[in-house]
Every structure is written in C-alpha cells, then in structure tokens.
Amino acid sequence: MRTSIRTGRAARRPPRRTASGRRPSGVPPAAGTLTRVSSDSTSPDSPFRHKDTDRDSAPQSVLPLVVRIEKTDPPSRTDALETAARAVLTILADERSQGEGEWARAIRDWQDARIRKVVRRARGAEWRKASALPGITVTGATAEVRVFPPVPLDGWPKELAKLQVSGTELADPAAPAVPLPGAPVLWLSPEVEMSAGKAMAQAGHGAQLAWWELSDRDRDAWAANGFGLSVRVPDPGDWRELTRGGLPVVRDAGFTEIAPGSCTVVADHPALRR
C-alpha cells in the first residue's frame, strides 16, 4: 500500500537540474550518482558555487555508507532508507565537515565533483571493523548505518573495500505509516525499481539536495530535531505532481541499475514550500 498525497505548486522554485555524463569506471552496484547540474546557488556549502568547474575532470570521490544487516535480524527497508538519509545529513552538519575541520577538505572536494554515494553491507566482525574507522553511526528503529568521510573512487580503506555491495534486499513487515503533517518527506519514485542499497543512496541524495536549499536557520532547526524525516512512495499521479511542483528532484546519472536521468526522489521539506 502506497501513501497518497496531493500537492500544490511550491512558492519557491529551486534551480532546474539537467542530466549529462560520461560513464566512469569503478562505480559498483548500489551506487548513487547525481547528474551534472546548473545552478545559481550561492550557498557556501553548495557544490554548484563554482559555475565554471568541470565536475567530470575534478578528482572523483565517493561517500561510503555501510548498513548493518545481520542474518537473523535485518532492518526493515523503509527504516534503512530513512537512517541512510539521516546519516548523510549528519555528516554534512558535523563540525568536522565544516571550516577547517578534519573532514572539511574531503567533503568540499567530493561536492565539487560528481556526487557519488555507495552503500555496502556488513555484519558481525565486518561491522565491528568498519565501526572502528573514522565515521558516524546513525541508528533508526531497526537500522544502523555508518557513514564515512569521502574517499577516492580507487582509494577505499581495505575494511570497507571487501564488503559486499550487490544483493542488498530488505523488506517492510508492514506498510509504513502516513508521514506526520508538516514533517520532511523524501518521496521515492513509484516508477523506478531499485534494490534497497540503491534506494538508500538515492534517499541520501534527496536529503542532501534539501540541505543545500535550506537557510542556516532551517538547517539548525532540522538538526535540533535529529533530522527527522520519512521516506515514502506516492501514488503515480501524485508523483507526477511532485516532480513538477518546484521541489528539489534527484535525477540519477544512471551508472547502476536505472536509466540515466531517471527521477528517483523528490525532497519535500516544509521550509521549501514557504
């Protein structure tokens, strides 16, 4: 059962995002890569602040995320997606990612190139080894996701490089509840089939797009609320309205699983409707 909504035109219209792209080597399944974009954004944290930057020629990095999936107690799919999205927001907001923080240069370089996220899975000793690396673990109702500072495409730590990527399939034991009124929602496309790992990366993209569009005040308020959000799938008719409503839309580069330019997520934060 899918959650159905009705939307009106948003008062604020973010910059339109356009697709492009060469297919790089070394991008595994369950990766998510945002398409190249054009924007007039002047936010200091936006990767679109350098209008003349060739994002394909810049050094390429990836944001690693690892989801804990134990054989006997896997997380629910929706909770894993929501926890992954909150993990992305958490590392973006972390003081180590700001200013002269220890992760700040890696975060800036990652955002100046193509925005890649790769989700891998771990359990038992693998999870414990991954948890010992610098990063942040975010916990949901059933899910645990650890996010790490960006690494070069071919420079993964050995503890993460050997983790499995493909085959990350999860299920929901029951239909997710209707999102709370006025709460942020990442609407996942009902038209695109994705593995759980791929969908986690896309949810992270959607959360990041919302973060870039928000004012400092709205970012602080969201962080103070623990980055509360929902990930839901709308009815097809509502999806078409959402993609035309002026909210941030993720258009995947199509390196894995889905066609280039596919709309995968609409980031619906109440502050973006004011």
N, C-alpha and C positions, 0 to 999 in steps of 0.2 A: 504494500500500500504506500503510495507516494503522498507527501504533504502537498496540498494545493494552496496557492496564494493568488491574489490579484494585485497587480501593481499599477501605479500611475507613473507619469513622467517625472523623473527626478528634477529638482530645481537646479542642481549643479551637474554640469556635463563634463566629465573628465576628458582629457585628450584622447583622440582615437588612436588605436594601436594597429599597426599594419604588419603583415607577415613578410618574411624573407628567409633566405638562408641556404648556406651550404651544409651538407651533412658531414660533421666531424667524425673522426674515428674515436673509439674508446668510450662511447656512451652506451651503457648496458641497459637491459630491460629494467622497467620500474623507474627509469629516469624521467624527469620532467624538465623541459626547457622552454622558457618563454620565447616567443617570437621577437624579432627585432622590432623596435618601436620608434615612433617620433613623438616628441612631447615638448611643450613649453614650460615644463615643471622647473621651478627654481628652488625646490626643497634641497637643503644641503645633504640629505640622505638619499636623494633620488639618483638612480643610475643614469637618468636622462639629462643630467645637468650639463654634460659635455656634448653639445649638438653635433660637433664635427668628428666625434670619436667613431672609428670603425670598430664596432663591437666584435666583429669576427677576427680582426687582426690582433686584438688585445690578448694578453695571456689568459688562457681559459682555466677557470676553476669550477669546483662543484661543492655544493653544501651537502655533506653527508648526514643522513638520518638513519638511525638503527632502531627498529621496533623489536621489542622482546616478544617472542612467540614460543612459549613452552608447549610441548606436545599435549600435555594433559589439561592445560588451562590457557588457551589462546584468547586474546582480546576480541571484543566484538568489532565488526568492521567500522561502524559509524564512530565509535569511541576512538578507534585507532586514527581515523581521518581527522577528527577534532583535536586529538592530542598532538598529532603531527603539525597541524596548523598553529596551535598554541606554542609548540616548540620553536617554530620559525620566528614567530613574533617575540618570543622570549630572548632568543639570541640577538635579534635586531635591537632590542631595547636594553640589553645588558650593558653595563658601564664599560666592560672590556671591549665592546664593539664600537665605542664612541671615542671621539677625540684622539688622544694618544694612547688609548687602551691597547692591551697586548694583542687583541684580535682585530683592531680597527683597520689596519692596513689590508689584511686579508679580506675583510668584509667589503672595503671600498673597491679593491681590485676585482673581486667577484662581481660586484654590481656594475662595474664599468665594462664588463664583457657580457657574454650571454649568461642569463640567469638559469643555472642548472641546479637541480636537486636530485639526489639519488637515494632511494630508500632500500636498505638491506635489512635482513632479519637475523636474529641471534637468540640463542637460548643457553642455559646452563653456564658452563665455563666460558663460552664465547661471549655471552653477555657480560660476565664479570670482567673479562679482559677489555672489552670495549668500554665499560664503565670506568676503567682506570685511566683512560685517556682524557685529556682536557676537553670539556664539553659541559652540557647541561642536560640533566634528565628531567623530563616533564611527565607527570603522572595523571592519568584520567581515571574514570571509574573502573575500567578493566585493563587499560593500556598503559604501557611505559614506552616512551620514545626518548632516545638520547640524540641530541643534535650537537654537531661538532663545528668548529670554525672551518671555513672553506679550505680546500686543499687543491693542488693542481690536478688536472684530469689524470695524469700519469704518476701522481705522487701520493697515492693513498698510503696511510700507515698500514703495516702488514696485518695488524689486528683487525682492521676493517676490510682490507682488500680481499681476504679469503672468505668473507661472509657471503652467503647466498643472496641473490637479487631476485631472480625469477621465481615464479610459483608462490608468491605471497598472496594467498587467498584466505579471506576471512568472511564470516557471516554474522548477521544480526539475529539473535534469538527471538526477537520480536520487532515489530515495526517501530521506528524511532518516534518519540513523542513530538507533537507540534511545537515548534520553537516558541519561546516566550515572546510576547508582543514587545516591540522596541529593542530587541536584542540583535546583535550582529548574526547574519546567516551567510554561509558560503553555499550558494546553490550549485549543485553538481548537475551537469548535463544529463538529461534522460535519453539523449540521442547517441551517446558515445559509450561503448563498452570498455571498461578499464579494469585491470587487476587491482587488488587492494593497494599494492605498492605504488602503482602508477597514480591511483586516485589520491593517495596520501601526498605525493609530490604536487599534484595539481591543487589540492586544498592548501598546501603551503604557499603556492604561487598566489592563490586568491587572497590569502591573509596578507601576504607581502604587498600586493597591489593596494589593498585597503589602507595599510600602514603608510604607504607613500603619499596617499591622497589626504590623510588626516592632518589637522593642525597639531601643534605641540600640545595644546590643551586637551584635545580629544584623544591623542595618544596616551597622555598621562592618565586620563580617566579610564581608558581601556586597560592599561597596565594595572591600575589600582584595583580593578575588578578581576584580576587574574586572567585577562584576555578571554573572558567568557564569550563563547560563540557556539553556533550549531552548524553542522553540515547536513544538508537535506537535498532530496531530489524532487523538483517540482513536476507538475503535470506538463506535458509537451506544450500546450497552449500558453501556460504561464511562463515557460522557459523562453518562448519567442518574445513575449513582452519584456521579460527581464533583460534579454540581450539588447533590446532597443531602448531601454529606459535610462541610459546615460550613466549607469554604474560601471565600475571597473570590470572588464571582461578578460579572462585568460584565454589567449589563443596560443595553443601549443605549437612548437616548432616541428613536431611530427617525426622526431628522431626514433621514437619507440612506440609501438602498439597502435597509434592512431594517425590519421592523415594530417599533413601539415596544415596549419591554420584552423584546426578544429577548435571551436569554442567549448571549453571544458568547465569553467567555473565563472559565476558572477558573484562579485564580492558586494554584499548588501549590508553596509553599516549605516545605522540611523543618522550619523553625522553627515553622511554623503547625500542625504535626501533633504537637507535643510536648504 
